[in-house]
Amino acid sequence: MAYSEEALAFSTIPTKDQVRLEDRVSYLYLEYCQVRQDRTGVIARQRGDYPSDSPKRIRIQLPVAGLGVLMLGPGTSISQPAATSCARAGTAILYCGGGGVPAYSLATPLTSSARWAIAQARLVANEAHQRKAAVILYRKQLGIEVMPNNASIATMRGLEGRLMRQTYKQVAARYKVKDFKRNTESPDPINQSLNLANSILYGCAAAACSAIGVNPALGIIHRGDIRSLLFDLADMYKPDISIPLAFKHARSDNYATLVRSDLRKLIVKNKILEEMLQILMTILTPYLPARNDDRLIGGRNREVAGHTQYA
C-alpha cells in the first residue's frame, strides 16, 4: 500500500515518554521552506518544483520530539500532519515575521490535565495571591534574595524601572552608544535586536506555559494583553540577556544572525527553559487542586464522578 507523506503522522506520545522541557533544544527558526510529515518524521524542505529525487532539493530532518519552540518565519508553510506531530510531541509552534519579529500567533500542544490551569485561575482571581507571585518574579528579576515584608508592588515596580534605566545606561556606555532610546518601532539595529531577542524569550515562555497547559493571557504583573504571562516570565532575563546582546552585535551587518546564535547558547547555558518552568510551577503549586480526575459539577459545592451515564 502506498502512503502519501502528507497523510502520515506520529502516534500520540505519552507525557511520561516525552523529552523534558529543560532537555530540549530551545528553539528552531525557519524561513522560506515547507514543513511536512513523511515516513521518518517531520522535515523541512526547500520550496520549489524540484523532483523528489533531485540532488538540488534540500531536505532537513526536524527533531520535534526534542524541540521547545518551532518558529516559522516568512515563506514557510506547515501541513496539518506535521503540525499534529509537533503538538503530540509537545513542541510549540510560533508564527512570526522575518528574523522572529514580530510574533503573530502560537499553536500550543495538547495537554491531558487541567490542574495547573485551575491553579492559575485560583491565583489570578485573588489579589493577595497575585501579590505573593509578583514578589517571586520581581525578586528573580531584581536579583534580590530576600524581599522586605513591607515592600509594596509600587516599590518593586519602581525598583524595576530603576534597574532597566541603569542597565540601558551602563550597557550603552560600555559599547559607546550615545542617546539611545528604546522604541519597538524603530528600525535601528539595537532596537531591532532587542525586538528579536525579546521575541525569542517570549517563545521560550510560551513553551513553558504550554508544557503545563496554562493561559499566557492571565498574567501576574502584566495585565490586559494576550501575552501578559509571557511578558512576566521574559522580563526576568532582559537585563542580563537580551539587552547586552542587542548592543554587542549592533554594529555587525548580520546582527540578527549573531543575536539568535548567541541567545541560543545563553538559553542553554543558563537553563532558561528549565528555570521558567520551575518558577511557573513554584508560583502555581500552592493553588493546585487536591484531585486530578475528571468530574462534574454536583451542586452545593460538591462534585460527582465524570465519564458516568447519569440518564
Secondary structure, DSSP 4 states (H G I P E B T S, - for coil): ----TTT--PPP--GGGSPPGGGSEEEEEE-SEEEEEETTEEEEEE-S---TT-TT--EEE--GGGEEEEEE-TT-EE-HHHHHHHHHHT-EEEEESGGG-SEEEEEPPP-S--HHHHHHHHHHT-HHHHHHHHHHHHHHHHT-SS--TT--HHHHHHHHHHHHHHHHHHHHHHTT--S----TT--SHHHHHHHHHHHHHHHHHHHHHHHHT--TTS-SS--SSTTHHHHHHHGGGIIIIIHHHHHHTTTSTTHHHHHHHHHHHHHHHTTHHHHHHHHHHHHHGGG--S--S-EEEEETTEEEESS----
